Amino acid sequence: MNDVSVRPALADEVPALCRLLSELFEIEADFSPDAEKQARGLELLLNDENGSSIVLVAEKNGEIIGMCSAQTVISTSEGGPAGLLEDLIVSRAHRGKGTGARLLAAISAWGASRNISRIQLLRDMDNAQALDFYHTNGWNSTKLVCMRKFL
């Protein structure tokens, strides 16, 4: 695991990040891979001048093997900033080796440095492996249900 580094993503890594997002969206029924849309979203996160978002990569031997993105939202229940973990993916070949846990720890450190009181995320209801992963890493399930409306 020492040969994996976690660091902020660079703009020229967007194509590699889009490949990872494609892998993620293949297992999430509510989303479809669309490299153009994903690149546009990543560029917005990477160009955020307010520091309210972050994209992290896990790199091994020069290869991007994982990524995690998060952004700040305002929580009225917390009375201040909260974080939204938008994407977390480790490539299939590199799962089960602690990379995802390191990405989560780095996102938590980012949030703590910004006085974020909590980080929340959405996960696919059918992805039991993800549920186990998050529970193992100290995350708790809630009774909230995600809803959305396209505009």
Protein Blocks (a to p, Z undefined) as FASTA:
>chain_A
ZZpccddddfklmmmmmmmmmmmmmmmmkbccdfklmmmmmmmmmmmmnopaccddddee
hiafbdcdddddddfklopacdddfbdcddfklgonommmmmmmmmmmmmmmnopabdcd
dddfklmmlmmmmmmnopacdfbdcddddZZ
